[in-house]
Amino acid sequence: MASQPNSDVDTLYAVSPPEFTQRRNQLAARLRAAGRRDEAAAVRRLKRPSVPVWAVDTLAREHAEAMRAFVDATGRLKRAHLGDREAMADATRAQRGALEALMRSTEVILRRGGFRPTPPTLQRISRTLLGAASDRDARQALLHGRLTEEHQAPGFEALAGARIAEAPEPRRTERPEPRDELPPRKTRTHAVEEPRSRARALEERRAQAALEARRAAQARADDLDQKARALEEQAAAREREAAEAARATTELQQRLREAEARARARRQAAGTAATAAKRARRDAVCAAAAARGHRPRSRRPRARGEGS
């Protein structure tokens, strides 16, 4: 992800796998809120690492020198397969020692993260270390703790193919022709070649079975990863819906508060108008009463005895 700062990615992949999805979504939300939508979308597409990948990346960050020694030893071993046997033996011992040191540290990392260092998990970690160290494209990601997927260890045939092709034919021991009256006997070469042929056939069957098992496991892992990605997308959609609902609720609450304020103002204005109306009515009554009090009085008839 070229546009995403390495520090953000390193921080994200340093968290434990169970926390990865939540932290990834939080980072994507921060980027989106900052207007960095392309980077936010790229973060959203990041896959949660498996426990072996997380353990290998943690190894690279916490034991950088040991990881570098292992990668260098793997490179020497690959080159030694084209050289003499002594160099290959030395390189093999160096790689084995470096790998064992890493695996001991791996068990500590797994237990610290709350994971059991079971044999299948340790085997997946070992295969990933060997495969990534032998892969030119994955080697730098391994050294910097940025692997995103597991790797398969390379087969011995891929490393030693040139040696096998150049190996001389076994020397044949010349024997005198058998006498005609005796049944022919198998030569020593045949006696040696037959077990070798059976061993090669058995090895080929085992290699084929291992290849099929790896393919089945990879297919299963891909299927589970696809399902996990679909669930993550559903969760992201639900989060977006929840955010939209929260925004709509906030807007409705704001409108409700504004409507309540307008209603209070109108009630207050109505009360003020009612009070003014009462006062005006009272003033009108008083004015009417005062008007009646100032009218000229009518002449009363004289009573007897008044005037003559």
Summary of the structure (lengths in Angstrom):
residues: 308
radius of gyration: 45.6
end to end distance: 131.1
largest distance: 203.6
contacts: 729
relative contact order: 0.06
helix: 75%
strand: 0%
